[in-house]
């Protein structure tokens, strides 16, 4: 029971964050020419990423709010293009590898257990990175997560909407990204800035930084589930989530190459006293959480190697 409780934690404790990237068409990165970027999609295209998430603080576990600890998640994530249309593509994301550590010790959670909270999901993506058709995927935890929704991994692999203009050094733009579904989705305002072209391992990449800050006010029932009718709520959660990240895009391949993200969450949950009485300090549940995330694109296997693997 204890292992299952902590395993539910690991996949919910992803209070996370942040986002960006998008686009298709081969941009120019030559000196003196402002680059552009679009995602490139081709039928049956596949990309794989190694993602490391480190959480430190009060991990938000339903039924056990405030449980403190350090959680490290090592994920292998895949993205496959299943349909290409003129204005958008349909992509499918999936969790392929899962390992975890809790307070420095291996955490015995299976891939199947992880996939119950990080399910396969689909989304549509435009060449500029606008997402649509996000699905909840039936994950066990219903709360939307800003920036990195484990039920919708496309929000991680396509985390930014880019402008339809050439990028000049220092140019900034803003967009809003929704995480979650329906009325309970969190809509996170993000400010992005083009930092220039940077050569990494011999490849010229576009470097974009991002920042975000989101005040939180969520109304919940006694079981931590969000409610749309404030009159039916028994508790209210208030706080702030903020963070910053750096995103590297490969303009030749038209894909996300790597990203880093640092974010923090502070929030307090307290009962709603409908009789007007004062909320006591012991009735409040406060949590503090920091997150560090790194994602990197894996090198594609040579065609010969892929053929050999299929034949074995």
C-alpha positions in Angstrom: 0.0 0.0 0.0 2.8 2.4 0.9 4.6 1.7 -2.4 1.4 2.3 -4.4 0.7 5.6 -2.5 4.2 6.9 -3.2 3.9 5.7 -6.8 0.7 7.8 -7.2 2.7 10.6 -5.8 5.5 10.3 -8.3 3.2 10.8 -11.3 1.1 13.5 -9.7 3.9 15.4 -8.1 4.8 16.9 -11.5 3.9 20.4 -10.6 5.5 21.7 -13.4 5.9 24.1 -15.7 6.6 25.9 -18.7 6.8 25.5 -22.2 7.7 26.4 -25.6 8.8 25.8 -29.1 7.4 25.4 -32.6 7.7 25.3 -36.4 8.4 23.9 -39.9 10.4 25.3 -43.0 14.1 25.5 -43.3 15.2 28.8 -41.9 18.4 30.7 -42.7 20.9 31.2 -39.9 23.6 32.8 -42.0 25.2 35.9 -40.7 23.2 39.1 -41.2 20.0 37.2 -42.0 17.3 36.9 -39.3 16.3 33.3 -38.9 12.8 31.8 -38.8 11.6 28.5 -37.6 8.9 26.0 -38.4 8.4 22.5 -37.3 8.9 19.9 -40.0 6.5 17.0 -40.2 6.7 13.9 -42.4 4.5 10.8 -42.3 5.7 8.2 -39.7 8.4 10.5 -38.5 9.6 9.5 -35.0 11.6 11.4 -32.4 12.8 10.2 -29.0 13.8 12.3 -26.0 15.5 11.6 -22.7 13.9 13.6 -19.9 15.1 14.1 -16.4 12.7 15.7 -13.8 13.9 16.5 -10.3 11.4 17.7 -7.7 12.3 18.9 -4.2 9.9 19.9 -1.4 6.4 19.2 -0.4 5.2 16.8 -3.1 1.4 17.3 -3.7 -0.1 13.9 -3.0 -3.9 13.6 -2.8 -4.8 12.5 0.6 -1.3 13.2 2.0 -0.6 16.8 1.2 2.6 18.1 2.4 4.7 14.9 2.2 8.2 16.2 1.8 11.0 14.6 -0.1 13.2 14.5 -3.3 11.9 12.8 -6.4 13.9 12.1 -9.5 12.2 10.8 -12.7 14.1 9.5 -15.7 11.8 9.2 -18.7 12.2 8.0 -22.2 9.5 9.7 -24.4 8.6 9.1 -28.0 6.8 11.2 -30.6 5.4 9.8 -33.8 3.7 11.8 -36.6 0.6 9.8 -37.6 -1.0 12.3 -40.0 0.3 15.2 -42.1 -2.1 17.9 -43.4 -1.6 21.2 -45.1 -1.9 23.3 -41.9 -1.1 20.9 -39.2 0.0 17.4 -38.2 -1.3 14.8 -35.8 1.3 13.5 -33.3 1.2 10.6 -30.8 3.3 10.7 -27.7 4.2 7.8 -25.4 6.2 7.0 -22.4 8.7 4.2 -23.3 11.1 4.2 -20.4 10.6 5.0 -16.7 13.0 5.0 -13.7 12.6 6.9 -10.5 14.5 7.6 -7.2 12.8 8.8 -4.0 15.1 10.4 -1.5 18.1 9.0 -3.3 17.0 5.4 -3.3 15.6 3.4 -6.3 11.8 3.6 -6.5 10.1 0.3 -7.5 7.5 1.5 -9.9 6.9 -0.4 -13.2 6.5 1.2 -16.6 2.9 0.0 -16.7 2.2 1.7 -13.4 3.8 4.9 -14.7 1.7 4.7 -18.0 -1.5 4.7 -15.9 -0.7 8.3 -15.1 1.4 9.2 -18.1 -0.8 7.7 -20.8 -0.3 7.6 -24.6 -1.9 10.7 -26.0 -2.5 12.5 -29.3 -2.5 16.2 -30.3 -2.5 18.3 -33.4 0.4 20.7 -34.0 0.8 23.5 -36.5 4.2 24.4 -38.1 4.3 27.3 -35.7 3.7 25.1 -32.6 0.1 25.8 -31.8 -1.4 22.7 -30.1 -4.9 21.5 -30.4 -7.0 18.4 -29.6 -5.3 17.7 -26.3 -6.7 14.7 -24.6 -6.8 13.9 -20.9 -5.9 10.3 -21.6 -7.5 8.9 -18.5 -4.6 9.6 -16.2 -5.3 8.9 -12.5 -4.8 12.5 -11.4 -7.2 15.1 -12.7 -5.4 18.3 -11.8 -4.0 20.2 -14.8 -0.3 20.9 -14.7 1.1 24.1 -16.2 3.9 23.7 -18.8 4.3 20.0 -18.4 1.1 17.9 -18.3 2.1 14.2 -18.0 -1.2 13.3 -19.6 -0.3 15.4 -22.7 3.4 15.0 -23.4 3.0 17.2 -26.6 3.1 20.2 -24.2 6.7 19.3 -23.4 7.9 18.4 -26.9 6.2 21.3 -28.6 6.3 23.9 -25.8 6.2 27.2 -27.6 4.2 29.2 -30.2 6.5 31.2 -32.4 5.7 34.3 -34.3 5.3 34.3 -38.1 8.2 36.8 -38.6 12.0 36.5 -38.8 13.6 36.4 -35.3 16.0 39.1 -34.4 18.3 39.0 -31.4 16.5 40.3 -28.4 13.0 40.0 -29.9 10.3 39.1 -27.4 6.8 37.9 -27.8 4.0 36.5 -25.7 1.5 33.7 -25.9 -0.8 31.7 -23.7 -0.6 28.0 -23.4 -3.5 26.0 -21.9 -2.7 22.9 -19.7 -5.5 20.6 -18.9 -9.0 20.4 -20.4 -12.2 22.4 -20.2 -13.0 25.0 -17.6 -10.4 23.6 -15.2 -7.5 24.1 -17.6 -4.7 26.4 -16.4 -3.9 29.1 -19.0 -0.3 30.1 -18.5 0.9 33.4 -20.0 4.5 33.0 -21.3 7.0 35.5 -22.4 9.6 34.3 -24.9 12.9 36.0 -26.1 15.1 35.1 -29.0 18.7 35.0 -27.7 20.4 34.2 -31.0 22.1 31.4 -32.9 24.4 29.2 -30.9 26.5 26.3 -32.1 26.2 23.2 -30.0 28.2 20.1 -30.9 28.8 21.5 -34.4 25.2 22.2 -35.1 23.7 25.7 -35.3 20.7 25.9 -33.0 18.2 28.7 -32.3 18.3 29.7 -28.6 15.1 30.9 -27.0 14.5 31.8 -23.3 11.1 31.9 -21.6 9.7 33.1 -18.3 6.2 32.8 -16.8 4.3 33.5 -13.6 0.8 32.4 -12.8 -1.2 33.3 -9.7 -3.3 30.3 -8.6 -6.8 30.2 -7.2 -8.5 26.8 -7.4 -11.7 25.8 -5.7 -11.9 22.1 -4.6 -14.0 19.6 -2.9 -12.9 17.7 0.2 -11.1 15.2 -2.0 -8.8 17.7 -3.7 -10.8 17.6 -6.9 -11.5 20.9 -8.7 -15.1 22.2 -8.8 -16.5 24.9 -11.1 -19.3 26.0 -8.7 -17.7 27.9 -5.8 -20.9 27.3 -3.8 -20.1 23.6 -3.9 -16.4 24.0 -2.9 -15.2 23.1 0.6 -11.7 24.4 0.1 -9.7 27.0 -1.8 -6.1 26.7 -3.0 -4.1 29.9 -3.6 -0.5 30.4 -4.6 1.9 31.2 -7.4 3.8 29.2 -9.9 6.7 30.7 -11.8 9.7 29.7 -13.7 12.1 30.1 -16.6 13.6 28.0 -19.3 15.9 27.8 -22.2 14.9 26.1 -25.5 17.2 25.0 -28.4 15.6 24.4 -31.8 17.3 22.7 -34.7 16.2 24.8 -37.7 17.5 22.3 -40.3 15.6 19.3 -38.8 12.7 21.4 -37.7 12.5 19.8 -34.2 13.1 20.6 -30.5 16.8 19.7 -29.8 16.9 20.3 -26.0 15.5 22.3 -23.2 16.0 23.1 -19.5 13.4 24.4 -17.1 13.5 25.6 -13.5 10.3 26.4 -11.7 8.8 26.8 -8.3 5.3 26.4 -6.8 4.1 27.8 -3.5 0.5 27.4 -2.5 -1.8 27.2 0.6 -5.0 25.2 0.8 -7.6 26.2 3.4 -11.2 25.4 4.2 -14.0 27.7 3.2 -15.8 28.7 6.4 -19.4 29.4 5.3 -20.3 30.4 8.8 -17.9 33.3 8.6 -15.6 31.9 11.4 -11.8 32.4 11.2 -9.6 29.8 9.6 -7.2 28.4 12.1 -3.5 28.0 11.3 -3.6 24.2 11.7 -6.4 24.0 9.1 -4.1 25.4 6.4 -2.0 23.1 4.2 1.0 24.9 2.7 3.3 23.4 0.1 6.6 24.5 -1.4 8.0 22.8 -4.4 10.9 23.4 -6.8 11.4 21.6 -10.1 14.4 21.2 -12.5 13.8 19.6 -15.9 16.2 18.7 -18.7 15.1 17.2 -22.0 17.4 16.2 -24.9 16.7 14.7 -28.3 18.2 11.3 -28.8 20.2 10.6 -32.0 18.3 8.7 -34.6 19.4 5.1 -35.2 21.1 4.5 -38.6 18.7 2.9 -41.1 20.9 -0.3 -41.1 20.7 -0.6 -37.4 16.9 -0.2 -37.5 16.7 -2.8 -40.2 18.8 -5.2 -38.2 16.6 -4.7 -35.1 13.5 -5.5 -37.0 15.0 -8.7 -38.4 16.0 -10.1 -34.9 
